[in-house]
Amino acid sequence: MDVIMYNSKINGFKLSLVCTSIIIGLSTTHALADVYFNPDFLKDISGQTTVDVSRFNGDFHILPGDYTPDIYLNGQLIDRARVTVRGDNEASQLCFNSALLTRLNLNTTRLSEESMAALEGRSECPHLETLIPGSRAYLNVSDMRLDVSIPQAYLNQAARGYVPPSIWSYGEKALYLSYNSTYFEQRSQGDTHQSFYGDMRGKFNLGAWMLHHSGAYSWDDRSGDRYNVFATNLQRDIPAWESRVLLGDATTSGDLFDSFSFRGIRLATAEQMLPDSLRGYAPVVRGIARTNAKVTIKQRDRVIYETSVPPGEFAIEDLYPTGYSGDLQVMVTEADGSRSVFSVPFSSVAELLRPGRTNYSLTMGRLRNLNVSDEPYVFQGTWKRGISNTVTAYAGVMATDFYYSGVLGSALGTPVGAFALDITGASFGKSMYEKNGVSVRASYSKHIATTNSNISLAAYRFSSSGYLDLHNAVYLADKIEHNNFDAGFDVFDRPRNRISLTLSQDLGNKSGQFYVSGYRENYWNNTNSNTQYQAGYNNTYKWLGYGLAVSRTETRNRDKETQYLLNFSIPLGSGRGLHTPNLNSYTTINKRGTSSQLEVSGVAGKHDLLNYNVSAGRDADNSYSGNLSGAYKFDDATLSGSFSKGKDYHSYSAGLSGSVVAFSDGIVTSPYEGLNTMAIISSKNAAGARVEGYAGVKLDSRGYALVPYLTPYRINNVAIDPKGLPFDVELDTTSQQIAPAQGAIVKLNYASHKGRMVLIRATTQEGDALPFGASVKDSKGEDVGVVAQGGQIYARLNVGKDRLNINWGNKQQFSCTFDIDLKESSPEKNIERLNTVCDGDDPSLQQTLALTQYVSPDTDLM
């Protein structure tokens, strides 16, 4: 049987099960309680114990003091907090006071009287195992990680996915720049037109404060160049209020009033800080269990939640938002197997909030980007409150020096659907002109289970003749201010009625899906109306996807058009893998004629770094065109290009996009652009290693990489793929978890070791194998390995001369040494193997060993 095996996936060896188990036990540095290793398992043939394992016995050995580790509860990262270790170097223990247990979400009502007395001050250092039966704690000082295991019965129910603010990371002090630039040239009938456009987004992070800027540089050969500033602002989180404050340029959300751009200050709820199970709307599910029961919740015959509850009344408040419609079916399975089933109505509109939730926003500043000579100051405040499962109330106010508006409304979730109804009043006054009016809005949403129909949104709005929204009020005030008001209020498009509808119908039994949507809007100052609607059908047959759609548009200018669209999609190959190209066909019919297009698109390359698209088409005038485009992710940037050829014209473009971050250690680049929340990972010996899950992201020559698109306020797992690492590099860990704040640039360090991999078969002078379990240290006294079965030593050692010390007892005669001289390895030699005699009696007999034979990964070592 092989004692030591090579595994190319992890660049190392695996010990046999028995050997691994014992070595893991011997290498436990911070035990959970008293640890004792029985030496009887390690006796030799004569019955004598040859290895002293007493050094591994004893209590929990950590220097007393305060530590601030990441806290993992039952395997989940939940917090970062200060913990205290008391005692001495011979016996120490973790102290679990009431503040620390509160962070662990402990249900103190389940504790015994003795445990409560210890928490209330009768014990200076309460011990977790004493307080809570069946619990365990383990502090790893080197990783600053505290693992706590507590039976579920002693914990309060926490919202799924909750990440406490104490472990949010605001990352590094760093400067970030994202760019996306394109050069375009078109030649048509002897005329050439050239242009360049570069979109840039930058930010500077300093702790929780983040300075953002976005803008674009444009140039063309006819109008010259200019730089447009989109927004510049400074923002930071206020975790205690679940809010974010912003100073500078931004745009309002537009949920109760029409959105507008402003320069000023905004304080608003940041729903991203909440776990997914508390965002959006989902009802509270209440019921009663007779025994320890399992509660299963389904929506549209799909399980969306399952949990265990104790006897008595229960309330489930952390359902994930699952869409706008679909009643919930709740099944309570008792311990005796009996079941009870009931339904909870669930239809939602955008205004609905969970019971007890409050969202707000306060905005004050100056309007911008309205193309008027004098942009006024504005104030806006909005408020929403989830009153119950059924009712959400909301209100808002908005004011300038000449315009005032207020909204009041409510949303209702009922068995027949979800409704929202609000009324907005507006008053305008400027010089001699005054106007007052109201606007009423109603919306409805419902999923009809019997027909599997979705009415996702049906809305109706009526506005009186005197009603003005903010934008029309500002334009009107500007005309009055400049004596340019000579046509009354009818110079503005003032909507009178608007109705919109979206309906989708699943036909079932692989019969596809049908949908209809449309709207109609008319005006006080125009007898005509805008009307648009479309209907379509989509389905698949085996690997073929197809769809048919028709749309109709009628404008108030009496323009009318009907358009038909037919499309097909099929993979070009035997499978549906990522690298299988797709063939897509589009045919459009309208009043100008029939046009069609055929395209092939896909990704290619070992790491999916190339995207491509090739198409050819025929226009309604029977002219033909062809297009070719692609993009490739290099290590530092993404390079893209395109070429088009048609009747009397051809054009081409070239683009470059990516990101650059400057921080304390230097500069790191990425082929991804438009990043918000990201991580810099560092591992100095792992140059060339790739980051799992991100095409084109690998560590540069200095061992740095920029990982894009982290999810803020959530636990993100960032992993390095060890495949392809040099054989003499070993990562201490390949994966780390981090919970970044929105916009943070966090840094993750991955410790690694570089050294020659050596397999040594060492014997005593008498030819006997060294004792199993004996420790192996280098000349600096650092552990480099343990003697395995057959006296074999597997170690990663630095190039050069060193002396290895083998010790299997507490006396001089239970040790020996030998010298080693490692040379630089050649590319074809990954592991060195040698045989030696370890001498402990006469230092003059110690040998300097010559490295001999290269060991293939497939070599049988025994």
N, C-alpha and C positions, 0 to 999 in steps of 0.2 A: 504493500500500500504506500502511495506517495505521501510523505509527511508535509512537504511544501510544494505548492502548485502555482504555476504562473497563470495570470489572467490578463490578457491584453487589454481588456476594457478599462481596468482600473490602474494599469501600469504598476503592477506589484504582484506579490504572492499571497496566497491564502493558506493559512495553516489548517491542518485537519481539525475536525470538530472538537475533539478532546483537547488538543493543544490550544486551540483558540479559546475555548471556555476557561481553561485554567489561567491562561495569560491575561485574559480580560479581568478575571478575578484578582490576579496579582497586581494588575496595574490600576486598580481602583484607588484613587488618591483621597477622595472625600467621601467616606462611608456615611450611610444614613444613620447607623447606630453602631454598637460595638461589633467589630468584625474579627472573626477568628478563622484562620486557615489550618486545617488539621494536617500536621506533618506526616502522619502515618501513611498518607497516600503517596509519599515521595521517598519511601524506604528503598534501599538497594537490596541485592540478593541476600546479603548477610543479615538483613534486618535492621541495618543502621540507617538513620536519617542523614542524608548527605546534603540537604539544602536547608538553610535557616530561613524560614518564612515568617519569623516573629516580627520582622520589620513591617510586615503588612497587617499585623494585628493591631487592634486598639480602637480608640474612639474617633470621632469626627474631628480631624485636625485642620483647623484654619485659625490664622492669627486673629485674636479678638479685635473688634473695631466695627466701624460702620462701612457698609458696601451699598452700591446702587446698581443692582443687576436688572436685566430684563426678567420679568416674572412670567413663567409659563404655568398655567393652571390646566391640569389634565391634558397637557400637550399643546394648548393654544396660548399664543402670546397675548397677554391681557394688559400688562402695565409695566412701568418702570418706577421703582420706588426704593427708598433707603431701608435697608434691613440691618439689624444689629447682631453681632456674634459676641457672645460672652464666654468666659472661662479662661483656660490657659492653653499653652501649646500642646499639652498632653491630652486634654479633654475639653472640647468647646462645643457650644450648641447655638442654634439659631433661636432668636427671640421673636415670638409672634404675638405682638400686642394687638389691641382692639383696632387701631388705625390700619395696621397691615391686613388684618382679617377683613376689614371693611372693603379694602381694595380687591380682596379675593372673592367678594360678593357672597360672604358667608351669611347663612340664615341663623342668627344667634339664638332664635327661639328653640332650635333643635338641640342646643348644647345642654349638658348636665349642670346641676347646681355647682358641682366642684369646678367645672370648666369656667362657668360664669364668674365664680369667686376669684379664680386665677386671673381672669381678664380684668376684673375690677380692682386689681392692685395688690392682691395677696401674694402674688408671685412676681418677682422682679424680672424674670425671664421665662414667660410661658412657653412650653414646649409643644409643638404642633401635634405630635403623636399622643401626648397626654391630653390635650384639649379635645381632639377629634379622633375617635377610634377609626382605625383603618387608613389614616392619612400618612403621608410621607413627604419629606422635603430633602432636596439635594442642591447644594450651592456649588457651582463650578466657578471658581474664582478666575481661572485663566480666561474663560469665555464671558465672565460677568453674566451668568445665567442661573436663575433660581427656578428649579422645577418643583412644583407642588402638585401632589395628588390628593384630592379630597373626594370622598364618596358624594355622588350627586344628591343624595338625600339631605346633605347639610348645606346645599347651595341655593341661593335665590335664583329665580329664573331671570336671565339677562337677555336683552334683545339680540337676536342672531346677527353675527357680524359686527357687533359693537367693538370699537377700538377706542380706548380712553385717550383723552387729549394728552395725558402725561407721557405717552410714548410716540406722539407725533413728532416727526423730525423736520426741522426747518433747514437742515442741511448746511452747506458750505457758504462762505462768503465768496461769491463768484459772479463773473460777467458772462452773459450768454448772448449769442447772436445767431439768428436763424435767417437764411436767405433762400430765395427762389428766383432765379434770373433767367430770362429768355431773350435771345436775339432772333428776330424774324425778318425775312426778306422775301418780297413778292415781286415777280416780274410778269407784266401783262401788257401785251400789245406794244412792246418797246419801252414801256414805262417801268421804272424800278422804284420800289418803296421799301425803306429800311426803318426798323424800329427796335427799341430795347426796353424791357420792363424788368425791374428788380424789386421784389417785395421783401421787406426786411422787418424782423421782429426781434427786439432786444429787451434784456432786463438785467438789473443788478440786484442781487440778493444780499441782504445784510441782516442775518437773523430772521426774525419774523417779518421785517419790512422788505417789500419788493417793489422796485421801481421798474415800470413797464413802459415800452415805447414801441409803436408800430407805424410804419410809413412805407412809401414806395417812391422809387426814382424811375422816371420814364423819359424816353428820348425818341424822337423820330426826325427824319431828315427834312421835314417840312415845317414843324412848329418848334423845334428845339427841345430843350430839356427842362425839367422841373422836378421838385421833390414835394410830395404831398404827405403831410402829417395826418395820420388817422387818429391816433390817441396817444397821450402820455399821462400816466397816472402813478400814484404811490398807494399801495394797499397793504393791509395786514389783517390777520385773523384776530378775533376776540373769542376764544374758545368758550369762556364762561357764559357768553350770550348766544353761542352757536351762530355767530354773525361774522361779517367782514366789513371793514371800513375802507373806503376808497376816496382818495383826493386827486382830482384831475379830470381827465376826459373819459366818458363812458356813455353807454346807452341804457335806458331803462328797459325793464323786462317786457312791458306791454301786456301784462295779464289783466289789469282792470281798466287802465287807460291806454290809448295808443302810445307806442314807444316814441321816444325822442332822444336826441343826443344832447349832452350837456357838458359843461365844464364847471366843476364844483365839488361837492362832498356827498357821499352816499353811505348810509349805514343800513344794512339789510341782513335778513336771515340767510345763512349759507346752508342750504339743505344738503350739500355734499358732505358736510360734517356728520350727518346722521347716518347710521347704518342703513343698508338697503331695506331692511325689514321695518324701518320707521319712516321711510320716505314715501311721498305720494299718498295715495289713499287705499286703505283696505279696512274692512270692518273688524271690530272686536268680536270674537266668537266666544260666547258664554254658554256654559252647560253645567251639568251635575254628574259626577261619577259616583257609583255606589262602592267601588273597590279601587284598588290600584289598577288603573285602566289605560288603554292605548287610545289616543284620539287621532283619527285620520281625516284629513280635509282634502276634498277633491274639487276640481273645477273643470267642467267639460270632460269628465271621466279620467282626469289626470291628477295624480297625487301631487299636491303642492306643499303639504305640511304633514308631519307626523311627530308625535311626542307622547310621553308617558305622564300621567297626572295622578296625584294621590286622591283618596276618597274625599268627596265634598265638591263644593262649587269651584269651577275653574274659569279662567279668562285668558284667551290667547290673543295677545296684542301685537305680535311681531310678524304678521304675515307679510311676505314680499308683495309689492304691487304687481299685479299680473295682467293689467290691461284695463279696459274701460267697462267690460261687461262679462257676465257669466256667474250665475248664482253658485254658492258654495254648498257642497254636500258634506255634512259632518257625521262621522260614524264613531261612536264610543264603544269600544270592545272591552268588556269587563273581564276580571280575572277568571271568572267561571266560563268564559266563552260567549256569554250572551251579548247581544248588540242592540244599540239604539241608534236611529238615524234621524237627522233633522236637517233642514235647509236654512241658509242665511242669505237673504237677497244681497246681490252685489252688482250694482251698476254704478258707473262713475262718470263724472264730468271733471274738467280740469280744475274747477273751483273747490272740489271736495277735499277735505283734510281728515286725517285720523282724529278720533276723539281726544281732546286735550292738547292737540298741537296748535301752535300759534306761529304764523309767518307774518313778517312786517318788512316794510322798507321806508326809509326817510331819505329824500333827495332834495338838495338845495343847490342852485347854481345858475349858470347862464346858458340859455339855449345856444346851440351851435349847428352849423351845416344846414341852415334854412334858406340861405341866399336872400337875406333881407339886410337892409342897411343898418338896422339897430336890433340886435338880438336881445330880448328882454331877460330879466331874471325870473326864475320859476321855482316854486316849491311843490313837491308832491309827497304825499304820505299814503301808504296802503296798509291794510290790516286784514288778516284772515284768522278765523278761529274755528277749530273742530269742536262743535258743541256736543255731539253724540254720534252714534253710528249713522244716524239719519240726516242730521242737520249740520251744515257749516255756514257761518255768517261771515260777511266781508263788507268792507267799507273803504272809501278812499276820498281824498281831497287833493285839489290842484289849484294853484293860483299864480297869476302874474299881476302887474299893476293895472291891467285893463281886462283881465279875464279870470273867471272863477268857475270851478266845476267840482261837483261832488257826486259820488256813486254810493249806493246802498243796495245790498242784495243778499241772497241766500241760495244755497244749493241743498237739494234734498235727494237722498238715496232711498228709493222705495221699491217694493216688489214688482212694480210695473215699469221700472226704469229710473234713471237719474235725471233730475231736472235742476236747472239753474235759472234764476230770474233776478234781474237787477234793473234799476232805473238810475239814469245819470242826468243831472241838471246842470245847465251851463248858462253863464251870464257874461255878456260882452258890453263894454262901455268905453268909448273913445271919442272925445270931443262931443259932437252932437249926435253921434250914432250909438244906438243901443239895440241889443238884441238878446232875447231870452228864449230858452227852449229846453226840451227834455228828449231823451233817447231811451227807449225801452228795449231790453235784450232778453231773449229766452233761448235756452238750449236743452237738448234732450239726448240721452244715450241709452241703448238697451241691447242686450243679447237675448234673442228668442231661442230658448233651448230646443223646443219641439221642432223647429225648422232649421236650426243651426244658422240663424240669420244674425248679422251684426248691423245695427244702426249706430255707427260709431259717433256720428255727430249730426244733429239737425238743429239749425239755429235760425232765429228770426229776429230782426231788429227794425224798429220803427223810430224815426226821428221827426220831431215837429219842424215846421218851416223856419223857426227862429233858432234852431240848435246849430252851434258851431263847435267843431272840435278844436283842439289847441292849434294845429297847423293852419287851419283856415283863419282862426282868430288872429294869429301873428301876421299872416299875409295881409289881412284886411287892415290891421293897425298900421302896417308899414305903408300901405297906399294912402291911408288917411293922413299919416304924418307928413307925407310928401305931396299932399294935395292932388293925388292921382286917383281919386275915387269918384268916378262919374257914371258908373253903371249899376249902382246899388249892390245888394248882396248877391245878385245873380251872376256875378263874374266868377263865383266859386261853385265848384261841383259839390252841392250839398245833398248827400244821400237822403232819400225818403224811406224806402223799404229795401231790405235785403233778406233773402232767404237762401239757405244752403242746405244740402243734403248729401250724405255719403252712406251707401248701403252696400254690403257684401253678402254673398250667399254661397256657402259651401254646398255643392251638389251631391257630395258623398259618393261612396263606392267607386272611387277613382274616376269620378265624372267631372272633376275640375272645379273651378270657382268662377262665379259671375259677380260683377260689380257695376255699380252705377253711382255717379257723383255729378254734382252741378250746383250752380247758383244763379240767381237773378237779382239785379239791383236796378232801381230807378231813382230819379232825382227830382227835386222840387223845381229846378230851373231847366228841365229838359223833358219833353214828352216821351222821348225814346228811352230805352233801357239797355243795360249790358246783360247778356245771357250767355252762359257757357255750360255745357254738360258733356259727359262722356260715359260710354258704357263699354265693357270689355269682358272677354272670356279667356281664361288661361287653363292649360292642362298639360299633362305629360303622358306619353305612351312609351313604355320601356325607357330608352335613353333619349328619346326625342321630346323636346319641349316646344310648345307652340302657343300662340295667342292671337286673338283678333280684337281690335278696338275701333270704335268710331267716336268722333268728337264733333261738336257743333258749336260755333261761336257767332254771336250777333252783337255788334257794338252799337252804341247810341248814335254813331255816325252812319248807321245803316249799312255797315259792312257785314257781310255774311259769308261764312265758309264752313263746309263740311269736309272732314278728312277721315280716311280709312287707313288703318295700319295693320299689316299682317307680318308676323315674325316667327321664325323657326330657330331652334338651337340644338346642336347635336355634337357630342364629343367625337373627335377624329382619332379613333383608336378602339382597342378592345376593352378599355376600362375607363374609370372616371377619376383617375389619379390626378394629383396636382399638376403634373407635367403633360397631361393629355390636352392637346390644343382643342379649342372649341370653334366650330363653324357656326356663324350666325348670319341669318338672312333677314332683311327688312324690305318691305314693299309698302310704299305710301301712295295713296290716290287722293288727289284734291282737284280743285278747279283748274289748276295749271297743268294737270296731266298725271302721269304715273312715273314715279322714280323708284329705283331699287338699289340696294347695296348688299354686298357679300363681303364678309370679313372673317379672318382667322386670327385668334388671339390666344395668348397663353403665357406661361412662365417657363424658364429654362435655366439650366445650370445646376451644379451639385448642391448649392445652397440657395437656389431660387432667386438668384441675383438679377436675372434678366427678365424684363417684361417686354412683350412685342405685340404688334398689331399690324396686319396687312389687310387692305380692303380695296375693293374696286366697285364702282357704281355707275349707274346711268341716270341722268337727270331727266326732268319732264320734257326738256327740249331735245332729247335724244343725244345729248353730249355725254361723253364718257370721262371718268376721272379715276385716278389711282392714288392711294395713300400708303405710306410706310412710316411707322413710328416705333420707338423703343426707348427703354431706359435701363441703365445698368448701375447697380450699387457698388461703387468702389469702396475701399476702406475708409476714405475721408469724405467722399461726396458722391452724389448721384449725378451721372451724366445722361442727358436725354437728347433726342433729336428726332426730326420728322422731315419727310419730303412728300410733296403733293404735286400731281401733274393733271391738268385738265385742258379743256378747250381754250386756247389762246392764253394760258397762264401756267406758271409753275412757281412753287414757293418752297422754302425750307426754313427750318428753325434749329437752334441749338440751345440747350438749357443746362444750367448747373445749379444744384440745390444741396443743402446740407445744414449743418450746425457746427458752431465753434463755442467752446467754453474755456474761459481763462480762470484759473483758480490758484491756490497757494503753491501747488506743485508744478504748475506749468499750463500747457494748453492741450486740450483733447478735442478731437473732431468726430463727426458722425455723418453718415450719408442720409440720415433722416432730418426733416425740417419741420418747423411748426410745432416744436415740442413745448410742453408746459411743465410737467412734473417728470423728473428724470433722475438717474443715478450715475455717478462716476464710480466704476469699480477699478480696483488696483490690486495687482499681484505681480510683483517685479520679476519673478522667474517664469511667468506663464505667457510670455509674448506669443501671439499667434493663436491662442485658445479662443474658441468662439463662445458667445453667450447664447444660452438655450432660448429658443423662441423668437429670436430676432435675426432675420436674414441680413447678412452683410455686417453684423456687429462682431468684431473680434478685438482682442487686446493688441495694442500697437507695440512697437519695439521696446517701449519703456514699461509695458505692462499695464496700460490704461485703456479703458473703453467707456463710451458714453451710451447708457442704456435708455432708450426712449419710452414714452407712453406708460409711465407708472400710474396707478390709480390712486388719487389722493385720499387720505384718511382711511385707507384699507391696508390690510396686510398683503404686501407684495413679496413674492418669492423670486429672487434673482440668483440664477445658477450659471456657473461656468461649466461648459462641456469639456471634460478632461481629454477627450479623444484628440489625438494629434499632438499632445504635449511631448516634449523631449522625454526620453526614458529616464533621465536623471533628475526630473522635476516631480515633486509630489506636493499636492495641495492638502493643507490641513483640513479644509472644508471646501466643498464645491458649491454650497448653497447658503444663502442668508436671507433673512426676512427683515423687512423695513416697512414702516407706515409713514410715508412722507406727507407733509402738508401740501396743499395745492400750490403749485409753482415752485416747490422746493427743488434744490439740486443737492441730493444727498451723496455721501461718499461711503463706499463699502470696501473695506480692506480684506483681502483673502490671503492669509499667511501661507507661505510655501517654503519648501526646502529643496535645495539643489545639492546633489551629491551622487557619487558612484554607488550603484547597487551591487553589493558583494554578498556572496553565499560562502560561508566558511564552515568547513568540517574540522573541528578542533578536538584533539584528544589529550589526555594526560601523558606523562613520560612513559607510563606503563602501557599505553595504547588504549586505555579505557576512554569511553565517551565522557565529555563533561556532564556534570549533573544537570538533569532537566530542571528548568526554572531558574538557573543561576543568572544573576544580573550581569549585564555587559555595559561598561562605562568607558568613555574615551579619556584622554589625558586631562581634560578639563573637569572630569567628574560628572559629565552629563550622560544620562541613560541613552544608549543607542540601540538597545535590543535586549532580548532574553534568550537564553539557550533553549532551543526546542528539542524535539525528539531526536535521538541519535547524535546528540552533541552538535547539531547544526545551528549556526548563527546566521540570521539574515539581517543585514544592517545597511543603512544609507550613510556613507562616509564621505567626508570632504577629500578632495584630491590633495595628495601630499603625504608626509610622514605623520604617523600618530601611533600611540600605544593604547591597546585595549586591555582593560582590567576585568577579569572574570572573578566573581565573588559568590560563594554559595554558603557562607557561614560568617560567624562573628569572630573567627580566629584566623591568624595569619596562614595556617596550613590549609585553610579552606579558600584559597585564592590563587590565581596565577595570572601572568601577563604575557603578551606577545606584541611585537612591533609589526607595523604594516606600512607599506609605501605604495600609494595609489598614483598611477599615472593618468594623464588625460586619456579618455576613451576614444577609440576610433568610431566612426559612424556605424560600422557593422557590429560593434561589440556593445551590447546593452547591459549584460550581467557578467561579472567576473566570479570565478569559482576558484577556491584554493583549499588546500589541506595544510594543517599545521599542528605542531605540538605546543601546548601551553604549559610553560614551566614556572613553578613557583618556588623551587628550592635554590637554584643557582642562577642569579641574574645573568652570569656570563653565558649561559646556555640559551638565553632568549634569542629567538631567531627573527631576522628580518625576512619576511616572506616574499617570494616572487609570485606574481600573479601568473596563473597558467592558462586555463582553458576557458574559452567563451562558451557560455551556456545558452543553448537555444531555448526559447519558450516552451518547446515540446519535449525537452530532455527529461528523462526519468531520473530523478535525483537520488533515489534510494536503491 
